[in-house]
Amino acid sequence: MLALALVLLGLVLAPPAVARADETAVVGATPRSAAAVAYVVSTVEGAREHGGPGRDRARLRRAAIGWGARRVVVVDVETGFVWAMRPSDGRVVERRMAPAVAGRSAYAVAVVAAELLEILDDAATPRRTHPARRPDPFGIVIHVGPSVAIALDGQVVSPRVAAEVGLRIQPIAWPIGVEVGLGATPAFGIDHAVASPGGQGVAVRYTRHDLTGTVGLWGGRGRLALGAGGLVAVGLATARAFDGSGTLGEHSRVVAAFGGFAAMRVRLGRGFFVGLGWALDVTPSHRRFLVRGSPALDEGQSRFAATLDVGWFSGDRLR
């Protein structure tokens, strides 16, 4: 009886084992990773949740050796990193997801964790791997640059500045992305010499400021991305006629146009790119501006515009 009592007392007082050697310890780098950690634990056989220094790998390895776990998975939804470690030899494999995807989808995090554990157990895999980053399905594109519009059937040449902010929609499984943009193209005035009815030298300064909307499809490979789509523009066209004696008159009107565009972008790194674009639009109700009651400057019905711009995009793809 005394021996049995001593055995039972030893079992009660012995410290509980934190993890068995065949278990996987799942660690959240920050409190925001708790939901994803819980989902990984529920889907990986033999996994248990543990607290620990999730972003300090050396400290985590030392702690994990004390836990007795054979593998450790660390989830950090704030940065998008998911990585797996084998404490026995320090071998690590990792993958970076888009933080927005990691924060929204615990399922996606669990799939990545399962893949990393499979790689970790494969002795033929190098110690560290860096699989390609999954793109964020939504992103922002901002670009601005000089542009010039030329009337193909009129007399107008208009230097401008084109700026646009766009929303990129890039489903992970799609090779093509959709980009919807809103922009503005303020113009600089340029003098167009015309012949006046009285034979005196007359110039007309023409400006046309547009607000634009675009919808395009983008695809890319490596650093290069190509896009094409449609555009609409609503703006204010103004013509001011003057000669040596002063202003002869000024006319303004609201104009609307529609057309298409094509563009290319080259990635520079850290989210920046340079681009070159072409657009062709049509103004259905074009007109001639008058000087002293006579037609003087024809703004044209169709315009060709070329743009050279620089920009920034969020996410891991341009398309």
URQUIWO-V992758 format. One record per pair of residues at least 24 apart in sequence whose C-alpha atoms are under 6 Angstrom apart, sorted by sequence separation. I is the first residue (numbers start at 1). J is the second residue. D is the distance in Angstrom with one decimal. If there is no record, write none. Layout:
# URQUIWO-V992758
I/J/D
I/J/D
This chain:
# URQUIWO-V992758
23/47/5.7
25/49/5.8
26/50/5.8
27/51/5.7
141/165/5.8
161/185/5.4
185/209/5.8
210/234/5.4
211/235/5.9
233/257/5.1
258/282/5.6
280/304/4.7
25/50/6.0
29/54/4.1
77/102/5.1
141/166/4.9
161/186/5.8
185/210/5.2
210/235/3.9
232/257/5.8
257/282/5.2
279/304/5.8
29/55/5.9
61/87/5.4
77/103/5.3
140/166/5.8
160/186/5.7
184/210/5.8
209/235/5.2
232/258/4.3
257/283/4.4
279/305/5.1
140/167/4.9
160/187/4.1
184/211/4.5
209/236/5.4
231/258/5.7
256/283/6.0
278/305/5.7
139/167/5.9
140/168/5.9
159/187/5.8
160/188/5.8
183/211/5.9
184/212/5.8
208/236/5.5
231/259/5.3
278/306/4.7
139/168/5.0
159/188/5.7
183/212/5.0
208/237/4.1
230/259/5.8
231/260/5.4
277/306/5.7
138/168/5.6
182/212/5.8
207/237/5.7
230/260/4.1
277/307/5.0
138/169/4.8
182/213/4.7
207/238/5.4
229/260/5.6
276/307/5.7
137/169/5.7
181/213/5.7
206/238/5.8
229/261/5.6
276/308/4.7
137/170/4.4
181/214/5.1
206/239/4.5
228/261/5.6
275/308/5.9
137/171/4.9
180/214/5.7
205/239/5.5
228/262/4.3
275/309/5.2
92/127/6.0
93/128/5.0
95/130/6.0
180/215/4.6
205/240/5.2
227/262/5.7
274/309/5.9
91/127/5.3
92/128/5.5
93/129/5.3
95/131/5.7
97/133/5.6
179/215/5.8
204/240/5.5
227/263/5.3
274/310/4.4
96/133/5.4
97/134/5.3
98/135/5.9
179/216/5.3
204/241/4.3
226/263/5.9
273/310/5.8
98/136/5.2
178/216/5.8
203/241/5.7
226/264/4.5
273/311/5.4
178/217/4.8
203/242/5.6
225/264/5.7
272/311/5.7
177/217/5.8
202/242/5.9
225/265/5.2
272/312/4.3
177/218/5.2
202/243/4.8
224/265/5.9
271/312/5.3
176/218/5.7
224/266/4.8
271/313/5.1
33/76/5.9
176/219/4.9
223/266/5.4
33/77/5.5
223/267/4.8
24/69/5.7
23/69/5.2
26/72/5.8
28/74/5.8
29/75/6.0
21/68/5.2
23/70/5.9
24/71/4.8
25/72/4.6
26/73/4.7
27/74/4.8
28/75/5.0
29/76/5.0
19/67/5.5
20/68/5.8
21/69/4.9
22/70/5.6
24/72/5.5
26/74/5.9
18/67/5.5
19/68/5.5
20/69/5.9
21/70/5.2
19/69/5.6
36/106/4.6
40/110/4.9
220/319/6.0
219/319/5.1
218/319/4.6
177/319/5.2
155/298/5.6
156/299/5.3
154/298/5.1
155/299/5.9
154/299/5.3
154/300/3.9
153/300/5.1
151/300/5.4
152/302/5.8
151/302/5.9
152/303/5.6
151/303/4.4
150/303/5.4
150/304/5.3
149/304/5.6
149/305/4.1
148/305/5.5
148/306/5.7
147/306/5.6
147/307/4.2
146/307/5.9
146/308/5.9
145/308/5.6
145/309/3.9
144/309/5.2
144/310/5.8
143/310/5.5
143/311/3.8
142/311/5.3
142/312/5.4
141/312/5.8
141/313/4.4
140/313/5.6
140/314/5.5
139/314/5.2
139/315/6.0
136/315/5.5
135/315/5.9
135/316/5.2
